[in-house]
């Protein structure tokens, strides 16, 4: 089984973890393919992926809660 085109694109990005898109769920994988089909290839960087992924899948409420938990560590 070969790599999908989006896996090939993302794995060429420096500082990208080796697991890349292989760990994404089917739904997330479809979201990613749709996203990169609308964006010029030169804009698809690791930072771009992180920003879009966080915006789509990690709510501000979750981030706020984790920051609060971190600050309350003893």
SULVEN-V8969 format. One record per backbone hydrogen bond with DSSP energy under -1.0 kcal/mol. NH is the residue of the N-H (numbers start at 1). CO is the residue of the C=O. E is the energy in kcal/mol with one decimal. If there is no record, write none. Layout:
((NH/CO/E) (NH/CO/E))
This chain:
((8/4/-2.1) (9/5/-2.2) (10/6/-2.3) (11/7/-2.4) (13/10/-1.6) (16/13/-1.2) (20/17/-1.3) (22/19/-1.8) (24/21/-1.6) (29/25/-3.0) (30/26/-2.4) (31/27/-2.3) (32/28/-2.7) (33/29/-2.4) (34/30/-2.3) (35/31/-2.6) (36/32/-2.7) (37/33/-1.2) (38/35/-1.4) (43/40/-2.1) (44/41/-1.5) (45/43/-1.4) (49/45/-2.6) (50/46/-2.6) (51/47/-2.5) (52/48/-2.5) (53/49/-2.9) (54/50/-2.7) (55/51/-2.2) (56/52/-2.1) (57/53/-3.0) (58/54/-2.1) (63/59/-2.0) (64/60/-2.9) (65/61/-2.4) (66/62/-2.4) (67/63/-2.4) (68/64/-2.3) (69/65/-2.6) (70/66/-2.4) (71/67/-2.5) (72/68/-1.4) (73/70/-1.4))
